[in-house]
Amino acid sequence: MANQAKRAEAILLLQQMQRTLTDAGEDRYPRRSDFPQEQAAAIKAQLGPWPRALEAAGLKPERTDTRHRKTMKKRLQTKAENHGDAENAPTTENGGNES
């Protein structure tokens, strides 16, 4: 229960900072430097890396796996080319897996 309370507090701190920035006319996400070092560390401890913390607080849209799919597609194409099977290399956006 204490962990959930700390997580909720970290989310609240980020949301409050976002409101403060918006009220001040700043159009950006909260930065670690907007918080005292101890608060920034506590937020990261509860919510993970800063971008994931902003996502958890609902301030930033969650990342998609587009980058991962592009990386996998490139790896599969390279592997096929290295094994002389370039014509069978995946060419779809999601690395050959239709979903």
Secondary structure by P-SEA (a helix, b strand, c coil): caaaaaaaaaaaaaaaaaaaaaaaccccccccccccaaaaaaaaaccccaaaaaaaacccccccaaaaaaaaaaaaaaaaaaacccccccccccccccc
